[in-house]
Amino acid sequence: ILDPHRIVVGIDTLYTTQRETFTSESQQLIESALQTLHVMNLNKWKQISMRKVTIWLLDITLTLLTE
């Protein structure tokens, strides 16, 4: 089971470290993704939804890193 908080911290760290190499579009994408996950946490959505968003965030991050 993926821990959403750990994923967010990981992506946040990665985002800060790699900030210079991201385009503004990539930055906006990650920011909105993190914001979405935060909102979902606040609303206490079902675990399956959190899992989907977590996988989506990982997918975005991997895509950006391999560009």
mmJSON file of the N, C-alpha and C atoms, coordinates in Angstrom:
{"data_MODEL":{"atom_site":{
"group_PDB":["ATOM","ATOM","ATOM","ATOM","ATOM","ATOM","ATOM","ATOM","ATOM","ATOM","ATOM","ATOM","ATOM","ATOM","ATOM","ATOM","ATOM","ATOM","ATOM","ATOM","ATOM","ATOM","ATOM","ATOM","ATOM","ATOM","ATOM","ATOM","ATOM","ATOM","ATOM","ATOM","ATOM","ATOM","ATOM","ATOM","ATOM","ATOM","ATOM","ATOM","ATOM","ATOM","ATOM","ATOM","ATOM","ATOM","ATOM","ATOM","ATOM","ATOM","ATOM","ATOM","ATOM","ATOM","ATOM","ATOM","ATOM","ATOM","ATOM","ATOM","ATOM","ATOM","ATOM","ATOM","ATOM","ATOM","ATOM","ATOM","ATOM","ATOM","ATOM","ATOM","ATOM","ATOM","ATOM","ATOM","ATOM","ATOM","ATOM","ATOM","ATOM","ATOM","ATOM","ATOM","ATOM","ATOM","ATOM","ATOM","ATOM","ATOM","ATOM","ATOM","ATOM","ATOM","ATOM","ATOM","ATOM","ATOM","ATOM","ATOM","ATOM","ATOM","ATOM","ATOM","ATOM","ATOM","ATOM","ATOM","ATOM","ATOM","ATOM","ATOM","ATOM","ATOM","ATOM","ATOM","ATOM","ATOM","ATOM","ATOM","ATOM","ATOM","ATOM","ATOM","ATOM","ATOM","ATOM","ATOM","ATOM","ATOM","ATOM","ATOM","ATOM","ATOM","ATOM","ATOM","ATOM","ATOM","ATOM","ATOM","ATOM","ATOM","ATOM","ATOM","ATOM","ATOM","ATOM","ATOM","ATOM","ATOM","ATOM","ATOM","ATOM","ATOM","ATOM","ATOM","ATOM","ATOM","ATOM","ATOM","ATOM","ATOM","ATOM","ATOM","ATOM","ATOM","ATOM","ATOM","ATOM","ATOM","ATOM","ATOM","ATOM","ATOM","ATOM","ATOM","ATOM","ATOM","ATOM","ATOM","ATOM","ATOM","ATOM","ATOM","ATOM","ATOM","ATOM","ATOM","ATOM","ATOM","ATOM","ATOM","ATOM","ATOM","ATOM","ATOM","ATOM","ATOM","ATOM","ATOM","ATOM"],
"id":[1,2,3,4,5,6,7,8,9,10,11,12,13,14,15,16,17,18,19,20,21,22,23,24,25,26,27,28,29,30,31,32,33,34,35,36,37,38,39,40,41,42,43,44,45,46,47,48,49,50,51,52,53,54,55,56,57,58,59,60,61,62,63,64,65,66,67,68,69,70,71,72,73,74,75,76,77,78,79,80,81,82,83,84,85,86,87,88,89,90,91,92,93,94,95,96,97,98,99,100,101,102,103,104,105,106,107,108,109,110,111,112,113,114,115,116,117,118,119,120,121,122,123,124,125,126,127,128,129,130,131,132,133,134,135,136,137,138,139,140,141,142,143,144,145,146,147,148,149,150,151,152,153,154,155,156,157,158,159,160,161,162,163,164,165,166,167,168,169,170,171,172,173,174,175,176,177,178,179,180,181,182,183,184,185,186,187,188,189,190,191,192,193,194,195,196,197,198,199,200,201],
"type_symbol":["N","C","C","N","C","C","N","C","C","N","C","C","N","C","C","N","C","C","N","C","C","N","C","C","N","C","C","N","C","C","N","C","C","N","C","C","N","C","C","N","C","C","N","C","C","N","C","C","N","C","C","N","C","C","N","C","C","N","C","C","N","C","C","N","C","C","N","C","C","N","C","C","N","C","C","N","C","C","N","C","C","N","C","C","N","C","C","N","C","C","N","C","C","N","C","C","N","C","C","N","C","C","N","C","C","N","C","C","N","C","C","N","C","C","N","C","C","N","C","C","N","C","C","N","C","C","N","C","C","N","C","C","N","C","C","N","C","C","N","C","C","N","C","C","N","C","C","N","C","C","N","C","C","N","C","C","N","C","C","N","C","C","N","C","C","N","C","C","N","C","C","N","C","C","N","C","C","N","C","C","N","C","C","N","C","C","N","C","C","N","C","C","N","C","C","N","C","C","N","C","C"],
"label_atom_id":["N","CA","C","N","CA","C","N","CA","C","N","CA","C","N","CA","C","N","CA","C","N","CA","C","N","CA","C","N","CA","C","N","CA","C","N","CA","C","N","CA","C","N","CA","C","N","CA","C","N","CA","C","N","CA","C","N","CA","C","N","CA","C","N","CA","C","N","CA","C","N","CA","C","N","CA","C","N","CA","C","N","CA","C","N","CA","C","N","CA","C","N","CA","C","N","CA","C","N","CA","C","N","CA","C","N","CA","C","N","CA","C","N","CA","C","N","CA","C","N","CA","C","N","CA","C","N","CA","C","N","CA","C","N","CA","C","N","CA","C","N","CA","C","N","CA","C","N","CA","C","N","CA","C","N","CA","C","N","CA","C","N","CA","C","N","CA","C","N","CA","C","N","CA","C","N","CA","C","N","CA","C","N","CA","C","N","CA","C","N","CA","C","N","CA","C","N","CA","C","N","CA","C","N","CA","C","N","CA","C","N","CA","C","N","CA","C","N","CA","C","N","CA","C","N","CA","C","N","CA","C","N","CA","C"],
"label_alt_id":[null,null,null,null,null,null,null,null,null,null,null,null,null,null,null,null,null,null,null,null,null,null,null,null,null,null,null,null,null,null,null,null,null,null,null,null,null,null,null,null,null,null,null,null,null,null,null,null,null,null,null,null,null,null,null,null,null,null,null,null,null,null,null,null,null,null,null,null,null,null,null,null,null,null,null,null,null,null,null,null,null,null,null,null,null,null,null,null,null,null,null,null,null,null,null,null,null,null,null,null,null,null,null,null,null,null,null,null,null,null,null,null,null,null,null,null,null,null,null,null,null,null,null,null,null,null,null,null,null,null,null,null,null,null,null,null,null,null,null,null,null,null,null,null,null,null,null,null,null,null,null,null,null,null,null,null,null,null,null,null,null,null,null,null,null,null,null,null,null,null,null,null,null,null,null,null,null,null,null,null,null,null,null,null,null,null,null,null,null,null,null,null,null,null,null,null,null,null,null,null,null],
"label_comp_id":["ILE","ILE","ILE","LEU","LEU","LEU","ASP","ASP","ASP","PRO","PRO","PRO","HIS","HIS","HIS","ARG","ARG","ARG","ILE","ILE","ILE","VAL","VAL","VAL","VAL","VAL","VAL","GLY","GLY","GLY","ILE","ILE","ILE","ASP","ASP","ASP","THR","THR","THR","LEU","LEU","LEU","TYR","TYR","TYR","THR","THR","THR","THR","THR","THR","GLN","GLN","GLN","ARG","ARG","ARG","GLU","GLU","GLU","THR","THR","THR","PHE","PHE","PHE","THR","THR","THR","SER","SER","SER","GLU","GLU","GLU","SER","SER","SER","GLN","GLN","GLN","GLN","GLN","GLN","LEU","LEU","LEU","ILE","ILE","ILE","GLU","GLU","GLU","SER","SER","SER","ALA","ALA","ALA","LEU","LEU","LEU","GLN","GLN","GLN","THR","THR","THR","LEU","LEU","LEU","HIS","HIS","HIS","VAL","VAL","VAL","MET","MET","MET","ASN","ASN","ASN","LEU","LEU","LEU","ASN","ASN","ASN","LYS","LYS","LYS","TRP","TRP","TRP","LYS","LYS","LYS","GLN","GLN","GLN","ILE","ILE","ILE","SER","SER","SER","MET","MET","MET","ARG","ARG","ARG","LYS","LYS","LYS","VAL","VAL","VAL","THR","THR","THR","ILE","ILE","ILE","TRP","TRP","TRP","LEU","LEU","LEU","LEU","LEU","LEU","ASP","ASP","ASP","ILE","ILE","ILE","THR","THR","THR","LEU","LEU","LEU","THR","THR","THR","LEU","LEU","LEU","LEU","LEU","LEU","THR","THR","THR","GLU","GLU","GLU"],
"label_asym_id":["A","A","A","A","A","A","A","A","A","A","A","A","A","A","A","A","A","A","A","A","A","A","A","A","A","A","A","A","A","A","A","A","A","A","A","A","A","A","A","A","A","A","A","A","A","A","A","A","A","A","A","A","A","A","A","A","A","A","A","A","A","A","A","A","A","A","A","A","A","A","A","A","A","A","A","A","A","A","A","A","A","A","A","A","A","A","A","A","A","A","A","A","A","A","A","A","A","A","A","A","A","A","A","A","A","A","A","A","A","A","A","A","A","A","A","A","A","A","A","A","A","A","A","A","A","A","A","A","A","A","A","A","A","A","A","A","A","A","A","A","A","A","A","A","A","A","A","A","A","A","A","A","A","A","A","A","A","A","A","A","A","A","A","A","A","A","A","A","A","A","A","A","A","A","A","A","A","A","A","A","A","A","A","A","A","A","A","A","A","A","A","A","A","A","A","A","A","A","A","A","A"],
"label_entity_id":["1","1","1","1","1","1","1","1","1","1","1","1","1","1","1","1","1","1","1","1","1","1","1","1","1","1","1","1","1","1","1","1","1","1","1","1","1","1","1","1","1","1","1","1","1","1","1","1","1","1","1","1","1","1","1","1","1","1","1","1","1","1","1","1","1","1","1","1","1","1","1","1","1","1","1","1","1","1","1","1","1","1","1","1","1","1","1","1","1","1","1","1","1","1","1","1","1","1","1","1","1","1","1","1","1","1","1","1","1","1","1","1","1","1","1","1","1","1","1","1","1","1","1","1","1","1","1","1","1","1","1","1","1","1","1","1","1","1","1","1","1","1","1","1","1","1","1","1","1","1","1","1","1","1","1","1","1","1","1","1","1","1","1","1","1","1","1","1","1","1","1","1","1","1","1","1","1","1","1","1","1","1","1","1","1","1","1","1","1","1","1","1","1","1","1","1","1","1","1","1","1"],
"label_seq_id":[1,1,1,2,2,2,3,3,3,4,4,4,5,5,5,6,6,6,7,7,7,8,8,8,9,9,9,10,10,10,11,11,11,12,12,12,13,13,13,14,14,14,15,15,15,16,16,16,17,17,17,18,18,18,19,19,19,20,20,20,21,21,21,22,22,22,23,23,23,24,24,24,25,25,25,26,26,26,27,27,27,28,28,28,29,29,29,30,30,30,31,31,31,32,32,32,33,33,33,34,34,34,35,35,35,36,36,36,37,37,37,38,38,38,39,39,39,40,40,40,41,41,41,42,42,42,43,43,43,44,44,44,45,45,45,46,46,46,47,47,47,48,48,48,49,49,49,50,50,50,51,51,51,52,52,52,53,53,53,54,54,54,55,55,55,56,56,56,57,57,57,58,58,58,59,59,59,60,60,60,61,61,61,62,62,62,63,63,63,64,64,64,65,65,65,66,66,66,67,67,67],
"pdbx_PDB_ins_code":[null,null,null,null,null,null,null,null,null,null,null,null,null,null,null,null,null,null,null,null,null,null,null,null,null,null,null,null,null,null,null,null,null,null,null,null,null,null,null,null,null,null,null,null,null,null,null,null,null,null,null,null,null,null,null,null,null,null,null,null,null,null,null,null,null,null,null,null,null,null,null,null,null,null,null,null,null,null,null,null,null,null,null,null,null,null,null,null,null,null,null,null,null,null,null,null,null,null,null,null,null,null,null,null,null,null,null,null,null,null,null,null,null,null,null,null,null,null,null,null,null,null,null,null,null,null,null,null,null,null,null,null,null,null,null,null,null,null,null,null,null,null,null,null,null,null,null,null,null,null,null,null,null,null,null,null,null,null,null,null,null,null,null,null,null,null,null,null,null,null,null,null,null,null,null,null,null,null,null,null,null,null,null,null,null,null,null,null,null,null,null,null,null,null,null,null,null,null,null,null,null],
"Cartn_x":[0.846,0.0,0.883,0.597,1.36,0.874,1.819,1.476,1.47,0.295,0.182,1.092,1.198,2.027,3.49,3.984,5.37,5.61,4.613,4.719,4.795,3.921,3.914,5.245,5.758,7.049,8.146,8.1,9.09,9.036,7.83,7.661,8.038,7.653,7.963,9.473,10.195,11.652,12.262,11.77,12.231,12.005,10.818,10.418,11.343,11.65,12.524,13.943,14.419,15.765,15.906,14.886,14.95,14.319,13.936,13.16,13.685,14.993,15.576,15.351,15.26,15.162,13.72,12.758,11.357,10.912,10.083,9.479,8.369,7.899,6.829,5.569,5.372,4.213,4.328,5.525,5.776,5.57,6.034,5.868,4.392,3.621,2.181,1.506,1.934,1.368,1.59,2.818,3.14,2.427,2.406,1.736,0.257,-0.396,-1.823,-2.049,-1.11,-1.214,-1.097,-0.113,0.069,-1.14,-1.666,-2.839,-4.045,-4.207,-5.304,-5.218,-4.02,-3.834,-4.129,-3.709,-3.941,-5.441,-6.167,-7.617,-8.295,-7.827,-8.401,-8.152,-6.975,-6.664,-7.632,-7.877,-8.758,-10.177,-10.602,-11.965,-12.095,-10.964,-10.934,-11.633,-11.174,-11.726,-11.376,-12.068,-11.827,-10.394,-9.864,-8.485,-8.216,-9.186,-8.994,-8.74,-9.429,-9.239,-7.84,-7.417,-6.087,-5.034,-5.266,-4.328,-4.198,-5.339,-5.344,-4.558,-4.794,-4.103,-2.611,-2.269,-0.865,-0.146,-0.786,-0.208,-0.088,-1.106,-1.113,0.058,0.274,1.381,2.731,2.891,4.138,4.377,3.31,3.378,3.834,3.249,3.626,5.097,5.513,6.896,7.881,7.613,8.492,8.548,7.402,7.34,8.207,8.099,8.868,10.368,10.746,12.162,12.794,11.988,12.552,12.446,11.875,11.747,13.106],
"Cartn_y":[-1.198,0.0,1.25,2.158,3.395,4.399,5.048,6.06,7.432,8.03,9.316,10.4,10.466,11.506,11.363,10.122,9.862,10.219,9.904,10.218,11.728,12.465,13.927,14.508,14.052,14.53,14.222,13.012,12.61,13.473,13.689,14.505,15.949,16.439,17.807,18.017,17.056,17.11,17.097,16.185,16.035,17.321,17.888,19.109,20.265,20.382,21.45,21.266,20.02,19.703,19.957,19.57,19.639,20.91,21.832,23.006,23.699,23.897,24.651,23.984,22.641,21.928,21.805,22.152,22.057,23.302,23.121,24.252,24.787,25.989,26.562,25.706,25.075,24.194,22.984,22.428,21.284,21.673,22.86,23.346,23.463,24.034,24.198,22.845,21.89,20.543,19.897,19.98,19.382,20.113,21.455,22.229,21.879,21.78,21.451,20.017,19.128,17.739,17.647,18.364,18.369,18.991,20.061,20.739,19.797,19.06,18.1,17.052,16.51,15.482,16.056,17.304,17.967,18.121,18.573,18.74,17.401,16.356,15.026,14.538,14.855,14.492,15.177,16.466,17.237,16.685,16.259,15.739,14.273,13.662,12.251,11.341,11.401,10.561,9.103,8.21,6.776,6.428,5.389,4.957,4.659,4.105,3.776,5.044,6.128,7.395,7.952,7.859,8.325,7.547,6.257,5.388,5.804,6.097,6.529,7.82,8.776,10.061,9.882,9.019,8.753,8.187,7.225,6.627,7.675,8.522,9.604,10.568,10.916,11.807,11.185,9.905,9.205,9.187,8.956,8.908,10.249,11.332,12.682,12.941,12.599,12.837,12.083,10.805,9.99,10.525,10.961,11.522,12.769,13.645,14.892,14.624,13.632,13.33,12.702,12.006,11.328,12.163,13.374,14.258,14.713],
"Cartn_z":[0.0,0.0,0.0,-0.925,-1.02,0.015,0.676,1.667,0.986,0.809,0.112,0.674,2.013,2.623,2.209,2.231,1.851,0.39,-0.453,-1.873,-2.074,-1.376,-1.496,-1.06,0.078,0.575,-0.443,-1.0,-2.003,-3.242,-3.753,-4.954,-4.666,-3.484,-3.086,-3.036,-2.452,-2.365,-3.755,-4.577,-5.948,-6.729,-6.562,-7.261,-6.889,-5.592,-5.115,-5.66,-5.65,-6.127,-7.621,-8.383,-9.839,-10.408,-9.546,-9.949,-11.208,-11.285,-12.393,-13.749,-13.76,-15.026,-15.521,-14.664,-15.066,-15.822,-16.83,-17.517,-16.622,-16.913,-16.092,-16.189,-17.345,-17.527,-16.604,-16.514,-15.637,-14.18,-13.82,-12.45,-12.102,-13.024,-12.799,-12.646,-13.466,-13.431,-12.068,-11.577,-10.283,-9.149,-9.231,-8.194,-8.104,-9.263,-9.256,-8.777,-9.119,-8.669,-7.151,-6.59,-5.14,-4.455,-5.07,-4.527,-4.517,-5.609,-5.721,-4.62,-4.402,-3.377,-1.996,-1.766,-0.487,-0.233,-1.254,-1.14,-0.867,-1.556,-1.357,0.063,0.61,1.989,2.947,2.707,3.572,3.55,2.381,2.241,2.648,3.002,3.421,2.417,1.185,0.128,0.391,-0.326,-0.169,-0.553,0.065,-0.164,-1.635,-2.335,-3.751,-4.568,-4.221,-4.911,-4.643,-3.383,-3.001,-3.773,-3.92,-4.619,-6.081,-6.702,-8.1,-8.279,-7.384,-7.468,-7.221,-6.27,-5.963,-7.179,-7.841,-9.046,-10.146,-10.261,-11.244,-10.999,-9.723,-9.36,-9.701,-9.389,-9.701,-11.201,-11.957,-13.408,-13.973,-13.472,-13.903,-13.607,-12.39,-11.974,-12.853,-13.09,-13.927,-15.349,-15.868,-17.215,-17.31,-16.315,-16.32,-16.233,-15.434,-15.245,-16.482,-17.281,-18.447,-19.722,-19.609,-20.778,-21.271],
"occupancy":[1.0,1.0,1.0,1.0,1.0,1.0,1.0,1.0,1.0,1.0,1.0,1.0,1.0,1.0,1.0,1.0,1.0,1.0,1.0,1.0,1.0,1.0,1.0,1.0,1.0,1.0,1.0,1.0,1.0,1.0,1.0,1.0,1.0,1.0,1.0,1.0,1.0,1.0,1.0,1.0,1.0,1.0,1.0,1.0,1.0,1.0,1.0,1.0,1.0,1.0,1.0,1.0,1.0,1.0,1.0,1.0,1.0,1.0,1.0,1.0,1.0,1.0,1.0,1.0,1.0,1.0,1.0,1.0,1.0,1.0,1.0,1.0,1.0,1.0,1.0,1.0,1.0,1.0,1.0,1.0,1.0,1.0,1.0,1.0,1.0,1.0,1.0,1.0,1.0,1.0,1.0,1.0,1.0,1.0,1.0,1.0,1.0,1.0,1.0,1.0,1.0,1.0,1.0,1.0,1.0,1.0,1.0,1.0,1.0,1.0,1.0,1.0,1.0,1.0,1.0,1.0,1.0,1.0,1.0,1.0,1.0,1.0,1.0,1.0,1.0,1.0,1.0,1.0,1.0,1.0,1.0,1.0,1.0,1.0,1.0,1.0,1.0,1.0,1.0,1.0,1.0,1.0,1.0,1.0,1.0,1.0,1.0,1.0,1.0,1.0,1.0,1.0,1.0,1.0,1.0,1.0,1.0,1.0,1.0,1.0,1.0,1.0,1.0,1.0,1.0,1.0,1.0,1.0,1.0,1.0,1.0,1.0,1.0,1.0,1.0,1.0,1.0,1.0,1.0,1.0,1.0,1.0,1.0,1.0,1.0,1.0,1.0,1.0,1.0,1.0,1.0,1.0,1.0,1.0,1.0,1.0,1.0,1.0,1.0,1.0,1.0],
"B_iso_or_equiv":[0.0,0.0,0.0,0.0,0.0,0.0,0.0,0.0,0.0,0.0,0.0,0.0,0.0,0.0,0.0,0.0,0.0,0.0,0.0,0.0,0.0,0.0,0.0,0.0,0.0,0.0,0.0,0.0,0.0,0.0,0.0,0.0,0.0,0.0,0.0,0.0,0.0,0.0,0.0,0.0,0.0,0.0,0.0,0.0,0.0,0.0,0.0,0.0,0.0,0.0,0.0,0.0,0.0,0.0,0.0,0.0,0.0,0.0,0.0,0.0,0.0,0.0,0.0,0.0,0.0,0.0,0.0,0.0,0.0,0.0,0.0,0.0,0.0,0.0,0.0,0.0,0.0,0.0,0.0,0.0,0.0,0.0,0.0,0.0,0.0,0.0,0.0,0.0,0.0,0.0,0.0,0.0,0.0,0.0,0.0,0.0,0.0,0.0,0.0,0.0,0.0,0.0,0.0,0.0,0.0,0.0,0.0,0.0,0.0,0.0,0.0,0.0,0.0,0.0,0.0,0.0,0.0,0.0,0.0,0.0,0.0,0.0,0.0,0.0,0.0,0.0,0.0,0.0,0.0,0.0,0.0,0.0,0.0,0.0,0.0,0.0,0.0,0.0,0.0,0.0,0.0,0.0,0.0,0.0,0.0,0.0,0.0,0.0,0.0,0.0,0.0,0.0,0.0,0.0,0.0,0.0,0.0,0.0,0.0,0.0,0.0,0.0,0.0,0.0,0.0,0.0,0.0,0.0,0.0,0.0,0.0,0.0,0.0,0.0,0.0,0.0,0.0,0.0,0.0,0.0,0.0,0.0,0.0,0.0,0.0,0.0,0.0,0.0,0.0,0.0,0.0,0.0,0.0,0.0,0.0,0.0,0.0,0.0,0.0,0.0,0.0],
"pdbx_formal_charge":[null,null,null,null,null,null,null,null,null,null,null,null,null,null,null,null,null,null,null,null,null,null,null,null,null,null,null,null,null,null,null,null,null,null,null,null,null,null,null,null,null,null,null,null,null,null,null,null,null,null,null,null,null,null,null,null,null,null,null,null,null,null,null,null,null,null,null,null,null,null,null,null,null,null,null,null,null,null,null,null,null,null,null,null,null,null,null,null,null,null,null,null,null,null,null,null,null,null,null,null,null,null,null,null,null,null,null,null,null,null,null,null,null,null,null,null,null,null,null,null,null,null,null,null,null,null,null,null,null,null,null,null,null,null,null,null,null,null,null,null,null,null,null,null,null,null,null,null,null,null,null,null,null,null,null,null,null,null,null,null,null,null,null,null,null,null,null,null,null,null,null,null,null,null,null,null,null,null,null,null,null,null,null,null,null,null,null,null,null,null,null,null,null,null,null,null,null,null,null,null,null],
"auth_seq_id":[1,1,1,2,2,2,3,3,3,4,4,4,5,5,5,6,6,6,7,7,7,8,8,8,9,9,9,10,10,10,11,11,11,12,12,12,13,13,13,14,14,14,15,15,15,16,16,16,17,17,17,18,18,18,19,19,19,20,20,20,21,21,21,22,22,22,23,23,23,24,24,24,25,25,25,26,26,26,27,27,27,28,28,28,29,29,29,30,30,30,31,31,31,32,32,32,33,33,33,34,34,34,35,35,35,36,36,36,37,37,37,38,38,38,39,39,39,40,40,40,41,41,41,42,42,42,43,43,43,44,44,44,45,45,45,46,46,46,47,47,47,48,48,48,49,49,49,50,50,50,51,51,51,52,52,52,53,53,53,54,54,54,55,55,55,56,56,56,57,57,57,58,58,58,59,59,59,60,60,60,61,61,61,62,62,62,63,63,63,64,64,64,65,65,65,66,66,66,67,67,67],
"auth_comp_id":["ILE","ILE","ILE","LEU","LEU","LEU","ASP","ASP","ASP","PRO","PRO","PRO","HIS","HIS","HIS","ARG","ARG","ARG","ILE","ILE","ILE","VAL","VAL","VAL","VAL","VAL","VAL","GLY","GLY","GLY","ILE","ILE","ILE","ASP","ASP","ASP","THR","THR","THR","LEU","LEU","LEU","TYR","TYR","TYR","THR","THR","THR","THR","THR","THR","GLN","GLN","GLN","ARG","ARG","ARG","GLU","GLU","GLU","THR","THR","THR","PHE","PHE","PHE","THR","THR","THR","SER","SER","SER","GLU","GLU","GLU","SER","SER","SER","GLN","GLN","GLN","GLN","GLN","GLN","LEU","LEU","LEU","ILE","ILE","ILE","GLU","GLU","GLU","SER","SER","SER","ALA","ALA","ALA","LEU","LEU","LEU","GLN","GLN","GLN","THR","THR","THR","LEU","LEU","LEU","HIS","HIS","HIS","VAL","VAL","VAL","MET","MET","MET","ASN","ASN","ASN","LEU","LEU","LEU","ASN","ASN","ASN","LYS","LYS","LYS","TRP","TRP","TRP","LYS","LYS","LYS","GLN","GLN","GLN","ILE","ILE","ILE","SER","SER","SER","MET","MET","MET","ARG","ARG","ARG","LYS","LYS","LYS","VAL","VAL","VAL","THR","THR","THR","ILE","ILE","ILE","TRP","TRP","TRP","LEU","LEU","LEU","LEU","LEU","LEU","ASP","ASP","ASP","ILE","ILE","ILE","THR","THR","THR","LEU","LEU","LEU","THR","THR","THR","LEU","LEU","LEU","LEU","LEU","LEU","THR","THR","THR","GLU","GLU","GLU"],
"auth_asym_id":["A","A","A","A","A","A","A","A","A","A","A","A","A","A","A","A","A","A","A","A","A","A","A","A","A","A","A","A","A","A","A","A","A","A","A","A","A","A","A","A","A","A","A","A","A","A","A","A","A","A","A","A","A","A","A","A","A","A","A","A","A","A","A","A","A","A","A","A","A","A","A","A","A","A","A","A","A","A","A","A","A","A","A","A","A","A","A","A","A","A","A","A","A","A","A","A","A","A","A","A","A","A","A","A","A","A","A","A","A","A","A","A","A","A","A","A","A","A","A","A","A","A","A","A","A","A","A","A","A","A","A","A","A","A","A","A","A","A","A","A","A","A","A","A","A","A","A","A","A","A","A","A","A","A","A","A","A","A","A","A","A","A","A","A","A","A","A","A","A","A","A","A","A","A","A","A","A","A","A","A","A","A","A","A","A","A","A","A","A","A","A","A","A","A","A","A","A","A","A","A","A"],
"auth_atom_id":["N","CA","C","N","CA","C","N","CA","C","N","CA","C","N","CA","C","N","CA","C","N","CA","C","N","CA","C","N","CA","C","N","CA","C","N","CA","C","N","CA","C","N","CA","C","N","CA","C","N","CA","C","N","CA","C","N","CA","C","N","CA","C","N","CA","C","N","CA","C","N","CA","C","N","CA","C","N","CA","C","N","CA","C","N","CA","C","N","CA","C","N","CA","C","N","CA","C","N","CA","C","N","CA","C","N","CA","C","N","CA","C","N","CA","C","N","CA","C","N","CA","C","N","CA","C","N","CA","C","N","CA","C","N","CA","C","N","CA","C","N","CA","C","N","CA","C","N","CA","C","N","CA","C","N","CA","C","N","CA","C","N","CA","C","N","CA","C","N","CA","C","N","CA","C","N","CA","C","N","CA","C","N","CA","C","N","CA","C","N","CA","C","N","CA","C","N","CA","C","N","CA","C","N","CA","C","N","CA","C","N","CA","C","N","CA","C","N","CA","C","N","CA","C","N","CA","C","N","CA","C","N","CA","C"],
"pdbx_PDB_model_num":[1,1,1,1,1,1,1,1,1,1,1,1,1,1,1,1,1,1,1,1,1,1,1,1,1,1,1,1,1,1,1,1,1,1,1,1,1,1,1,1,1,1,1,1,1,1,1,1,1,1,1,1,1,1,1,1,1,1,1,1,1,1,1,1,1,1,1,1,1,1,1,1,1,1,1,1,1,1,1,1,1,1,1,1,1,1,1,1,1,1,1,1,1,1,1,1,1,1,1,1,1,1,1,1,1,1,1,1,1,1,1,1,1,1,1,1,1,1,1,1,1,1,1,1,1,1,1,1,1,1,1,1,1,1,1,1,1,1,1,1,1,1,1,1,1,1,1,1,1,1,1,1,1,1,1,1,1,1,1,1,1,1,1,1,1,1,1,1,1,1,1,1,1,1,1,1,1,1,1,1,1,1,1,1,1,1,1,1,1,1,1,1,1,1,1,1,1,1,1,1,1]
}}}
